[in-house]
Amino acid sequence: MKRIKINLLTALLIASFSSILISGCSENTDEIGIGPVKKLELKALDKSLADKGKGIFNLKCVACHKFDTKLVGPPLNGVTKRRKPEWIMNMMLNPEQMTKENITAKQLFGTYLVQMTFQNVTEDDARAVLEYFRSLDGQ
C-alpha cells in the first residue's frame, strides 16, 4: 500500500510539473504562433521592403483580404497593433498548423469559416508583407 501511495504521489507531481511546462510553452506559441519565426526584432520602417511587400500582397493576398472591410478573410487594418510580428509571419508561412493549434488562429477560423491557404511565400516574402502592414499601420 505504501508503494502505491508513493507511485501515485510521483505520478501527480510529474503531471503537475508537465502541465506547468506545457502551459508555459503554449502562452508563447499563442503570442508568436507556430512556425519558423521564433523571434523578430523590428527596426525603423524600411520603405523599399514595404514596397516589395505591397507587390506580394497584391499578387497573393488581395483576393481574400482588404484592410478596412471583411472580404473572405479578416480585415487587416491595425493587424500589427493586435498581433506580434512573429505571429503575423507564422500565419502566412504556416496557416494550416496555426489554424489547428494556435488559439487566436482557431478563433479567427471559427469566425470566418475559411481556412487560410498557404500562398507559397518565403520567409523573406512574409517579412516584406509584414513591413507593408507596418507602413499602413503607421509604425
N, C-alpha and C positions, 0 to 999 in steps of 0.2 A: 504494500500500500504506500509506503514511504517513497519508493522508487517511482510510482505512478504520479504522485504529487510533484516530485522534482521534475519529471519529464513534462508534466502539464505546465508547471511554472516556467520551465525553459522554453516551451513552445509559445506561451503567452508573451514572454519577453522578446523572443525573436519576431513574433508577429507585430508587436508594438513598435519595435525598432524598424522593421521593414516598412511599416506604414508611415513612420516619420520620414524615412528616406524617400519613399515614393512620393509623398505629398510635397516634400521639399523640392523634388525634381519637377513635379507637374506644375508648380507655380511658375517656374522659369519657362517651361515649354508653353504654358498658357500665354506668357508675355511675348516670347520671341518666336513661338511657333516651332514646327518640326520640319527640319530640312538642313541644308548645308550651311546656312548662315547662322553662326553662333554668337558673333559679336561684331558690331559695326560702329565705328566711331565716325560721326559726321563732322565735316569741316564746313567752311563757308560754301555757299551755293556755287556750283560750277555751271555757268550758263551753257557752255558748249556740251557738257554732259546732259543737261536738261533738254537741250535742243535735240540731241540724239534720242533721248527718252521719249520726247514728243512724237518723233517719227515712228518709233517702235510701238508706242501706244496707238497711234493712228492706224498702223498696219495690223496689229494683233489684238487689240483690246476694245477698240471703239464699237465693235459690233454688239458688245454686251454691256459696256459701261459708258455712262455720261458722268458729269461732275455734279450737276445740281438736281438731277432727277433720276428716278429708277428707270432702267431700261430692262434688261434681263437680270443683270446683277445689281448690287447696291450702288448708289451714287458715291462718288469718290471724293467729293469736296470735303476737305478737312481730314482726310484719312491719316495724314502724317501727324495730326494732333491727337488722334484717337488711338493709334497703334504705333508700336515700336518699329523702327526701320527694319529690324531683323524679321519681325512678323510679316511685314508687307512683302519683303523679298521672298521669304519662305512660302508665302501663299502663292506667289507667281511661279516659284520653282517646284513646288510640291503640293499642288492643290488637292489631289485625291487623299493623300495621307493626312493632310491638315484637316480636311472635312471629316475624316473618320476619327481623328484622335485629339484635335485641339478644340477646347471648349468654345472659344469665340467663333471659330470657323463652323463648328457644328450648329451654333445658334444662327449664324448667317444662312446656312443651308436650310435650316428649319423655317426661316422667314421667307427666303427667295425661292426655295424648292427647285433649285437648279445647281447641278454640280459644275463648279468652275473647271474648265478643261485646261490641260497643260498646252500652252501655245508654243512649245519648243523654243523657249527663251533660255539664253545662257545666264550665268550669274552676272556677267558684265551687262547684258541687256536689262536684267531685273534692276541692277544698280542704276542704270540710266533712267529707267521708268520711275524709280523712286525719286531720283533727282528732279524729274519733271513734276511729280506730285509735290515735292517740296517747293518748287518755284511757284506753283499755283496756290499753295497754302501760305505763301509769304514767309518762308523760312530761310 
